[in-house]
Amino acid sequence: MKIAFFSSEVFPFAKTGGLADIAGALPKELGKTAEDVKIIMPWYKDIEPESCGEQFGRSCITDNVEVIFIKHKEYFFRDHLYNTEKGDYSDNTERFSFFCRRSLQLLKELKFSPDILHCNDWQTAFVPVYIKTLFRGDEFFKKSKTVLTIHNLAFQGYFDKDDFKALEIKRHFKAIFLIYSRFNTLKAGIITADCITTVSPTYSKEIQNKEHGCGLGHILRKYSFKLSGVLNAIDYEVWNPEKDKVIYKNYSAGSLKFKNSNKFELKKQIGLISQKKKIMFGMVTRLTEQKGMDVLCKALPALLDKFEFVILGKGQPYYHNLLLKLQDKYPDSLKVCLRFDEKMAHHIYAGSDVLVIPSRFEPCGLSQLIGFKYGTIPLVYPTGGLKDTVKDFSASEEEGTGFTMGNYSADSLIQAIFRVSEIYDDRAKWMSLQKKVMGYDYSWRRSALKYVKLYKEQDRV
Ligand code: ADP
């Protein structure tokens, strides 16, 4: 089966969040199951020739998968992928509709006629639109089916009517984009794609309701016959404490004492000097409301006398300032690192005892899956993929895989953290929980097989 996989970010070439992890890992896994896969992404300024080895040019091969870069200096050689501190780039529609058009043309030039065009989020949602408009009736794409994966419904690619001409499609197709008197790329993608997926089963249901539908709930309900959820996974080549080249000391479920060495070194690195044996709570996240920053910042003052927190993240300036103020007030128990730092993320996953993930909504969430592998127990608000993967240990030790907040509030987070500390003090219980979650298999193998099944189903439609 020939698969073209479109993504605006792919690890290790460009990453702002989980989409890059998935686009880096899923095609690689599909390649292993003998599918013929090509990844297509923009060539950004920061992509170094070295990341691609010798063959850098228009494409490179990594793990048997060809990555094709679409080059357009004016559109993609910028300091950021989508936005600056001031907001989104105003020509995002022009940039990404160009990317999608050019990618499809290139597939023709390469004579790579795909069975499946797998698109991700609004940036590549122009692909199914083009297949049904610009390339309609084109023999080359006659048997191609489109799959659109929604990684986060909150981002939909709204644009103004003046930008419609940048799409280079006929005016009578305007209606598929229009909603609430504005143009919405994701809505058009949902309508035109042959199949829609989200990144966890629970999220695929949540987005059909008003609360999580971000204005598209009714559209998703209408198209629910082609909507399903496939849980994300993680790349154990990148996230594995036994082989991780970044962390201080490798460890496994059988050598958990070496996890403590990572905690000790992490504390040294960030300047947490307390000798007392305190629980270390870690976070690696975007600092936004979605990720529960409002609840966290409210809860922290009630926690920092007793517990230690390290927070790595970038996001809304409001939360940067709030966290810095809290750090000034509690310098011995809170460290915030306001940046994107892949290496530091590894140190936090390995060195923390607990990962705090109080997301208001979470399509899948990768941190809790990484946490499992590193024996770093997740504490979450049970929504989306967090609900699918984290069951409360205090409610059922047998089924428990972490800890959950009862509701979305600072009080609930505080209560959950105190529940964690009771269990943490029972070392035997804690270690058996660590060992259990470290044994889970959230590798891409299983999820990739589910995608292959979906692809094959499209073939039959
Ligand atoms: P989202 O895609 O919504 O940001 P996910 O949990 O799906 O959230 O994926 C986040 C990914 O980005 C994880 O791999 C996480 O480790 C990483 N990440 C988030 N913030 C940072 C940061 N400041 N530095 C390094 N890695 C980060």
Residues whose N, C-alpha, C, O or C-beta is under 5 A from the ligand:
A	BS01	ADP	T16 G17 G18 L19 D21 V284 T285 R286 L312 G313 K314 R339 F340 D341 E342 A345 G365 L366 S367
